[in-house]
């Protein structure tokens, strides 16, 4: 019997992503998600100066989905809380403490505000803006192939600068805020080199299950 793949499913994750570097060489990407197929949750992706990549996720369901989409050397399941306002973020887990001071909207954020959200978050628009993102934001892509045969689109609707960051990873001080460099290697796209918070809708297309 020939088995055929079912239709792929698209799942949307609505929230904000904070990407920061530190003087210690640790780079952190925090996702703060308020509307997803997995409910509300926050997670952190951490890459050390030695290139070791860690996912910190609040429960197994979130960890499994993220790990199937991105690449890590280690996955930790532990409580993750994030309090995010217009001017500050506070992220806490047994492994990570991170506090951010969020600044004003960037020039990119002002441009994004001109595009209706319905358009800006559509995969078709993300495919068009990918060409621009490659040139303007080194390492940033708005569409690409993810793990497990998945495809992914990032639809940004706002962008703010991060002015300061303090924190600890496993009890060791991260040091002062620094550029997100080199780009972390979690997936096909990185965060902007300049530390920032991006409001985003991430669409992940999951291949359909095999059927007889």
N, C-alpha and C positions, 0 to 999 in steps of 0.2 A: 504493500500500500504506500502510495506517495504521500508524504506529509508536507503540508503547505503552511507557510507562516501566516498568522492572522494579521489584521491591520494594526499598524503601530498606534500607540496611544500617546497623546501629548499631555503632560502634566505641568501645571504652572505653580511657581513659587514666588510669592509677592513679599517683598521686604526691603531691607537695606543691607549693604555690604560695606564693612570698614576694612581697609587695607593699610597696614602700617609697617614700617621697618624700625629697627632700633640700633643703638650704638653697639650692642653686643653681637649684632649680626643676625639675630632672630627676627624673622618676618612673620606677621600674624594676619590672617584674613578671618574676620568674624562675620557670620551670617546671622541676621536677626530677622526671622521670618514670621509674619503674622497671618498669612493666608496660604496654606499649602494642603496637599492631599494627606499629609501626616499631622495636620494640626499646627498650632503655634509652637515654635521651638527656636533655640539658638544653638549654633555650633561654632567651633573654631578650628581652623587649619593652621598648623604651625610648622615652619621649616627652620631648622637651626643652621648655624654657620657651616656645619659639616654636611649639610644637605639632607639630614634626616627629617622625614616628613611625618607629621603626626596629625591624626584627626581626633578631635575631642567632640563627642556627640552625646546628647542627653539620654538616648535610649537606643535599643538594638535596631528598631525599625528605621530610625533616621540614619544610623550608622551604616546599615546594609545598603540603603538607597544611595547615600553619598559615596560609599566605597565602591559601588558598582559603576559610578559615574566618573570618579576622579582616582588619582593614584597616591597611595600612602605606604610608608614603611611600617607604621604602627597605628592601631586604632584603640582609643580609650573610651569606654562607656562610663560617664560620670555626670553628675548634675551640672548643668550649665545655665546660669542666669545672666540676663543682659537687661539693663535699664538704659534705654536710649531716648534722649530728648533732642531738641534742636541744637543744643549747645554742648552736650556732654554724653559720653557713654561710660557705663560701668559694667564690666564683664567679670564674672566670678565662676570658678570651678576649682576642684581640689588641685588641679595642675597649674591653672592660669589665673592671675589677677591682672586686669588691664583697665586703665582709666584714660579716656581720651577727652581732649578739649576740641570741640568742633567749631570751625570758623565760618566765614561767610560763604555764600554761593560763589562758585567759580565762573569764569567766562563760559566754560563748557556747560555748566548748570543753567546759565541764563539762556543759552541756545536751546538746550533740551526743553526748557519751559515753554518754548514757542511751538513745540510739536504736540498735538493732542495725544493724551496717554494711549488712546485706542490704537493710534497709528504707531507710536513709538515702541509699543510692546509687542507688535505683531512680528512673527518670524520673517515675513516678507520685507518689512522695513529694516530689521536687524541684518538681513542679508545685504541690503543696499549700504548700510552704514559700516559694514565690516571693512569695506575698501578704505574708507576714511580713517577708521580707528587704527588700522595697521600703520598708517603714515603719521597720524597726529599723536597717538599714544603708543609708544614703543612697547611691544609685548602684549598689547590688549587686542582681543578679537571679540566680535559680537556674535559669531556663529562658528560652529566647528563640530568635529566628531569627538564624542566622549567615549568612555569605556563601554564594553559589552555591546558594541554596535549601536550605541545611542547617539542621537544628535542633540545639539543644544544651541539655544539662542539667548542672548542677553539684551533685554530691552530697557535701557536706562532712561529715567525721567527726571532726575535731578542729581546734582553733584556738588559736594561741599568740601572745602579744605579741612584737614586736621591740623590744628595749631600746636598741640603738645600731647605727649603720651608718657605715662609712667606705668610700671607694672613689674611683675615677677613671673617667672616660669620655673616651676618646681623649687620655689624658694630663692631663686637666683635673680638678682636685679637685671632688668632688660636694658637699662641705660636710657639715654635721651632719645627722642624721636629722630629718625633718620629716613632717607629715601628707601623705598621698597626695591632694594637692589642687592644682589642680582634678582631677577624675577623669580618668584617661587614656582615650583614645578608640580603643581597639583593636577593641571589639566591643560587643554589646548590654549587657554587664555590666562593672562596674569592680571593683577590689578594695576592701575596707573603707578608710575614710579614715584610721583609725589603723593604722600599719605593723604587719604581722602575717604569720604563716605559717599556711596552711590545708592540712590533709590532705584530699585530694579525689579523687573519681572523676568524671572528665568524660566524658560520653557524647555522641558526635557522630553524628547521623543523616545519612547521605549519600544523596542521591536515587539511585534505581536507574538503570542505563544504559538508553538507548532501545533497543527491540528491534522487529523487524518482525513 
